[in-house]
Structures are given as structure tokens and as C-alpha cells.
Amino acid sequence: MTKSGIKRAVLAAVVLLTAAAVAVTGAYFYNRNRRRQEFEALPAAVLHDNDIDSSPISGVKAMQYFVYDLSNEKILNEVGAEKVVYPASCTKLLTIMTALQYISPDELITAGEEASFIAPGSSIAYIKSGMTLSAEMLIEGMLLPSGNDAAYVLAAAAGRKIANDPDLPAHRAIEVFVAEMNEYSENIGMCGSNFTVPDGYGDERNFSTLEDMAIISAHAFKNETVSKYCGLYSDNVVYESGESNEWTNTNECLWPSSDYYDERICGLKTGSLDGYYNLIAAANVNGTVYIIGVFGEENKRQRFEDILRITDSLG
């Protein structure tokens, strides 16, 4: 069997296992204890041949984490790599990178009904149908307040570009875009993931692996538009259609007033589900840039503490 065939076979197996787990639990994402049990039982597709340190870092409480040396393009440490992760809003990094293959940052986009596709409890950037923003501002709205509405608006616009149909209905445009997300992820070397929504929220079939999240995080941070905004604490924005807003980054390591503030942290993206919290952070330690990802924290502030512990361990 070819390498591509192996990837697809293993991914198909993971999808089937995930579906079986969901059928048993019924309320997977809304029951913390049951989610932990299923999480521990679910294997991941780890296909890359890497000699990576898997030694736990002292004091880190995350269920899974990785450390990636961006300067030397090498994963230094992975703990829990044999299980899948649920990236939640960290999925938006892939959404952004996929959309930028078809839409320029300065392109103007008017939100349609897709802005209302978000699930209850979503984080939002306060974007409604009829509002017009640049693609760049939609990306900022995804990176700072982690706007699920911004993710759907950008995804629908890109989906219509992919389909070469400006009148494509919003639901269909999202389907086209999500298919492209999965295609793009494979093209950049991700091989154990399955993406079903552009915002990463509310669908247990939207999963990934530590290695894959390291890959997309590195790609995203190298992008000029992403790096421009992912490290901002807050921003006062004015939409092209005239509405104004103040967005604050969900990453408390960037807040000057926070107990978790650290000037070494320069991005990247939070992800939150009920009782399952993630953070992918970019850290500049003595001139070397690292991407650090922690996943499966039960306390949303524990992710900030763990990121700082890991950053300290790097010197």
C-alpha cells in the first residue's frame, strides 16, 4: 500500500473509532468525566517517523502538549502523542491558512446568513449579516476574540471562490470550504486529522494530533497576516461598513495586567470547549522562537500556567 493509502486507511479507522465513541456517549462534548474516559481510549494516527523526546516537563498538568523549535523546524517534545486532540478554536489557524489560498487580505467581504451558523456558547467578534469587513479584519477577529462568526464569514467567502460560484448558498459554501481545509491540511503534511467546521466548535468529529497541530501552527505563524495580529493584546477596529468594536485577545499571556503576562509570548491561539481548554503559544526565548501547544486542560487558566512553565524550561 502506498504512503497516501496508509494515511487514508488510518484516518478512516480513526473516524470510525470516533463515531463509535460518540454513539456510545451521546453527549461527548458536554460531559467532562465521560469525555475524559473516551479521550483516554481513543488512539491517534501518528504516522511521522520522528525521534522525539516524550519525557514529561516538571509541573505541567496538560493531558497533552508539544514543543516545536520554529527556528530549526523540529519537534522537541511531545507528551500524549498517541491520542487525538480536539483543537477547538485552534482549528481557526487552518481555516485562515486555507482561506488565504483564495482570498487576499485586503479583499472586502460582506457577511451573509453564515454569520448566524455559530453554535450556542460560541465566542464571537460581533459580526452580523450585512456588515462588511476586509478579509484581514476577519482574520484579526478570529485571532483576538476568537470569533466563530468571523470564521464562518471568511469560510463562506472562500468556499464560493473555490467553487467559482459567487451565488453559492452559504451552507454549501461552507461544505466546499471544509473539504478544502482537509485537502490543504494533507498537502502541508498533516496526516491524522479530520476537520468538519471552520471554527472548531461543537463537533466531536473535528479532531487532530499533536504533530498535526504543530505543523499548522508553524505554517500559520510564518504567515505575515497571522503574525501581525496573533500577538496583539487588544485592538479598536472599525468595519468597512462603519461599525466599531474593541477586540481583546483571549490569550491572557498577552495581557499586561494579567498574572500570566510574559513578554516572551508573542501569539498564537486559544481553543476552548466545556472543561477542555487548549493554548498554542509562540514564545521567543533567547532569540529562538518556539511553538508550544497544551491540550485538554480542565481549568482554562491552567493552560496559561503550563505555557509559562514550558517556556521557563526552555531557558
Beta strands, then each sheet from edge to edge (+ up, - down):
strand 1: 64-69
strand 2: 74-79
strand 3: 108-110
strand 4: 132-134
strand 5: 234-238
strand 6: 244-248
strand 7: 265-273
strand 8: 276-285
strand 9: 288-297
sheet 1: 2+ 1- 9+ 8- 7+
sheet 2: 3+ 4-
sheet 3: 5+ 6-
end
